[in-house]
Amino acid sequence: MDRPPPDMKSRATAGRRYVMEHFTSLALLFLGAGLWGFIELADEVIEGDTHALDETILLAMRTPGDIGDPVGPPWVEELFRDFTALGGVGVLTLITAASVGYLWLRGMRRIALAVILAIGSGLLLSLALKAGFDRPRPGLVSHGSMIYTSSFPSGHSMLAAVVFLTCGAFLAAAHGRRRVRAYILGYAILLVLLVGVSRVYLGVHWPTDVLAGWAAGSAWAAACWLVARWLQARGRIECAGTD
């Protein structure tokens, strides 16, 4: 089998380096913005300064004169239940398994393990934050979904950000085509947004719970990416390909 010309190899190496530098810069932005956003939100929530805004947004998603009924026809409410299921443990476990399996089949077995560790630790962090803040769930409106834990931060929103952004970043970095990377990351962000909005629409979270979940989840996903990039630079785990 003929070997690719040296100039082709150099272009591929330069392309791979560009992809990794691009994702590293994006991860640093997500990490800084996520940490700052979560700290600011936590401080405001503890002081009670967000309560009026939380109530206003929550009630805006309810039918005037009947706060027990979310705005829109019944099929819209059912659609948002489907969206909220995307942030549930069962669905996120399946998505994680699919992403890990894909990376494993591509020979990126240490990266696959890194994804498992990142998401597993993100779950533990979410539970720890909920226990630490112990904010009550909204009692202003009826709940359109089952609840088991405290309110701040939103576990669905945080874990959706951890899973979709972590898996999306690693899968996107495995491709050299810009359109493919943009598509994967864009879709991951869309899913994160849909899950978060659905939690407020169904009345099971205050808006600031969701914002905090997005911030914490994004920061955690970014931190895990940066750690993986550091390990890649030292040859501890595989580098992403450029299909």
Summary of the structure (lengths in Angstrom):
residues: 243
radius of gyration: 20.0
end to end distance: 18.8
largest distance: 73.8
contacts: 813
relative contact order: 0.19
helix: 72%
strand: 3%
